[in-house]
Amino acid sequence: MDFEKPRLARLSAIMTQLRSKRLITAREIAEEHGISIRTVYRDIRTLERSGFPIVTEEGRGYSIIDGYVLPPIMFTRAEANALITAELLVNEDSDASLVKSHKNAITKVKSTLKSIQQESTEMLSQRIQIRSYETKNQSSVLVEVQMTIADYQRIEIHYTNNASKTSIRKVEPFALYRTKSNWVLIAFCHLTNEFRAFRLDRINQLTLLDEYFEPHPMSLQEYFENCAKEFSTPDTPLSQSDHNFESINDFKIMKKVKTNGFKFIGVSIRTSNTEENVLEKIGGLWQRFFAEDIKNRIPNKLSEEILCMYTDYEGDHMAPYTMLLGCKVTSIDSIPEGMRCIEVPDQYCAQISTKGDLNKGLLYDAWLNIWKSNIDRKYAVDYEIYGAKASDRANAEVDIFVSLNS
């Protein structure tokens, strides 16, 4: 991949260079791009095979037919979509000069597309997100999925989860994002009647259906924000109030308890409630948890309960902290790659039991009340427990444990 990314930008730049003057020598091309003469010959052959009308004058150099303009039909829709994806991957590269050069090249290529293609690729670029890039798990349906996102076309997939169970789903593709080693499709699933995440490498068969759907009225950013509101605790700056612990409203149970210590394994992010993209980061961690089937990959689980934990605070609730998603375990001797473990000590906590509709911000409202209160928080390890009673999202019960100084 490290070789192919710069070559795409270089081929685009060579075409621009050939149009800049009547005759360009192989040495000029080589010096401009820092490559060997032999590489120039290979690049020219690649461009010729791609349909570019390059004229070779033996012993003198290369030129392109006068008046030639790259026609819109030179790129198929699949190829145009591939350029968008390549652009996002290149943007993850650590070399700033490569990113800048490739962006300029892609801008020139986009200008040659038909207006309908431009609209399609622009929409697709807003529905793809690269969280991290590492070649590991391979799939073969990315281009087809991109097309269905742009066309609002339903598909049927044969999907195998981490427990090796296969199901057939009819879905409405909405967006794509890239984790460290996987492409993940976000789609509305007709089987579950909700948005779900599907790893592309686990799609065994994909069928394009002759069915189309109305665009879902939200952006990818709004989707992540909705995930954060439903599952986690996005924050806004709040000052301490005169409320005390007993006067917090809208909770079923409020009591002080001493909790026993336990071991925990899960995935994590480092964030702060003052960051502009905190909602995206929190929602993204939940998406990763389900997309990569983290729960079923955690060894030695004590139960199927999911814990959402907050720890490693640098100060109060406005300071940086670590968020983790995972499960209690009996042992931390075996830690899967990409996960981390923590040992939670015995501690005093405020146990706050909530009941209501997770889809309407139940946990968000609960934490708002906690932040406004004058609870004597220790800022050690706070957590939420999502057990069997949280499976009915419209009538869920979730316990929150907030660590106390005493």
Secondary structure, DSSP 8 states (H G I E B T S, - for coil): -TTHHHHHHHHHHHHHHHHHSS-B-HHHHHHHHT--HHHHHHHHHHHHHTT--EEEETTTEEEE-TT----GGGS-HHHHHHHHHHHHHHTT-S-HHHHHHHHHHHHHHHTTS-HHHHHHHHHHHTTEEES-----S--S-HHHHHHHHHHTEEEEEEEE-TTS-EEEEEEEEEEEEE-SS-EEEEEEETTTTEEEEEEGGGEEEEEEEEEE----SS-HHHHHHHHHHHHS---------S--GGG--S-SEEEEEEE--EEEEEEEEEE-TTSTTHHHHHHHHHHHHHHTTHHHH-SSBS-S-EEEEEE--SSSTTS-EEEEEEEEES--S---TT-EEEEE--EEEEEEEEEE-GGGTHHHHHHHHHHHS---B--SEEEEEE-GGGSSGGGEEEEEEEEB--
